Amino acid sequence: MKERHLLWAVGLLSLLVLVITLEHQIYDNNFYSVSEAVSLFAGDHPYRDFFEWGVPLQATLSYAGQVLTGHRLLGEFLGQWALILTGMVVSTHLAFRLSGSLAATAAAMLVAVVNLGVTPTVHGSKIFIYPCAILLMWRYLERPSAGRSAALGAFAAIAFLLRHDHGVYVGAGILLTLATAPLAAPDARKLSSLL
C-alpha cells in the first residue's frame, strides 16, 4: 500500500463515518453561521447592519453553501464536511511524514476516524486549519523562500477570517516558525529571507 492509497482510504472512511453518524451530528451549534448568511442574503453588511462575531469567512462559506444547495441546511453540512475531510487527509499525510510507516499512520488515523463519530461537525474549521498550518510551517522550515513565506501569511489571513482565534494561534505559530527558520535552514539566515 502506498501513501496515496492510505490518503484515499482515510478520506473515504472519514466520509463513511460522517454519513453513518449524520443523525447524531445535528446540533444548534452546527448552524451558527447560517444566521449571518441569512443577513448577507438580505443585503446587510457585517459590522454595520448586524453583529459579526469573528467568523466572516465561515459566514461567506455558509452563504455560498446555501446558494449551491438551494437554501437548504445541506449546504452547511457539505461545507463542514469538506473542511473535515481535507483536514483528515492532511493529518494522514503529516502522520506519514512524521512516522515514515504506513502501518503506524494507519493505526493512528483509524483512531482519529473513529473519533469523528462523536465530534460535532461544527469543529470542521479546527480539523482543517491546524493540520494545514502545520504542513505549511513544516514545508517552510524545510526550504524557506519568499513564496512559502507568502503562503504562510496568506494562510494566517484565511485562518483569521475563518475564525479570529484561529488566526491568532496560527499567526503565533507562523511567527515562531519564521523566528526559528534560521536555526533549521542556513538559507534563512540571509537578510532578504529574514525580511
Secondary structure, 3 states (H helix, E strand, C coil): CCHHHHHHHHHHHHHHHHHHCHHHCCCHHHHCCHHHHHHHHCCCCECCCECCCCCHHHHHHHHHHHHHCCCCCHHHHHHHHHHHHHHHHHHHHHHHHHHCCHHHHHHHHHHHHHHHHHCCHHHHHHHHHHHHHHHHHHHHHHCCCHHHHHHHHHHHHHHHHHCHHHHHHHHHHHHHHHHHHHHHCHHHHCHHHHC
